[in-house]
Amino acid sequence: MSRSAFQSAFMPALVACAFAVISPAVASAELKVGVINFQRALLGTAEMKKASNDLLAKYKPQQDQLEKLQKDLSDIQAKLQDPKVAAAQGAELQAEGQRKQREATRITEDVQGEAEKDRNEILQRGSQRMTEVVKKVADEKGLDMVVDTANTVFFKPALELTEEVIAAYDKTYPSK
């Protein structure tokens, strides 16, 4: 039997034997894992709840203005439905309605853009902080790995760290 024929015939068996010898050593190594619902943890912090309330308060005047414009538009629409409205008055009402609709569209676009920018900044800062807190909690617990529930098919509830991480975050970054 040539050397290459020998290698071809016995190499898979040799690899299988080596794996059988090494496997128990690898399997006995204990991997400590924690699981976190990162999104729930981040949004559950006092800082994020306060930031959400602050954003709502910041954009409340624009929201109120939009609601008033919507009411005005409804009133104009109701007047236009009245058969007693003269043609000249109807044209004025339509022009006013178009002006109010443009104003509402402009306010909506401005608020959406600004709110999205604010929201992204808040979430980015919070995500960075949350990652630091998760690493700290993992180190304190001697964990080798922390995975997000979004990427986990199954885990034992005892492995979940979400509430513990929220508490650690609130302690590290108290809401002002």
Order of alpha helices (4+ residues) and beta strands (2+ residues): alpha-beta-alpha-alpha-alpha-alpha-beta-alpha
